[in-house]
Amino acid sequence: MPALAKASGQTSSEAVFVVSISGGVDAVGRIVAGFLLDRPVFSKCRLVVYSCAQFLLAGICALMPVFGGSFLWLCVASCVFGVLSGILAAQKSVVCVDLLGAERISSAFGMLLLFQAVGIGIGPLLSGKNPEITYSHRKKQGYSIVSF
């Protein structure tokens, strides 16, 4: 995000502020998602909320470089990104238990983390190579979305 903000014409302090917003809202999103989705009213639709958060997160990441010209858009996208990533982080193990049961949580969570690690390992390598070739930070978000 800082490289995208700087490529959009923002100052270094504005780029750092965008990342700080994302981190703060992520922490709040984890707490609120854990509190709300643990209630009996929402516990039945936890998987739907988790899936919607994942798709919305990918959509925000895809649209960020397209509309990422203004500081306000970067702040809004950073807030939405923070909330959605907080929901995903807070509910990952709970959704695994809901889908596969408590007796299989260790192997299921291990496989989940393995596939996430492969995506996290490949995505930044490809997205880091792209700006060296194209001299543009806007296209590297596509690699992050594919690896996500």
Sequence and secondary structure as in RCSB ss.txt:
>XXXX:A:sequence
MPALAKASGQTSSEAVFVVSISGGVDAVGRIVAGFLLDRPVFSKCRLVVYSCAQFLLAGICALMPVFGGSFLWLC
VASCVFGVLSGILAAQKSVVCVDLLGAERISSAFGMLLLFQAVGIGIGPLLSGKNPEITYSHRKKQGYSIVSF
>XXXX:A:secstr
 HHHHHHTT  HHHHHHHHHHHHHHHHHHHHHHHHHTTSHHHHTTHHHHHHHHHHHHHHHHHHHHHHTTSHHHHH
HHHHHHHHHHHHHHHHHHHHHHHHH GGGHHHHHHHHHHHHHHHHHHHHHHHHHHHHHHS SSTHHHHHHHH 
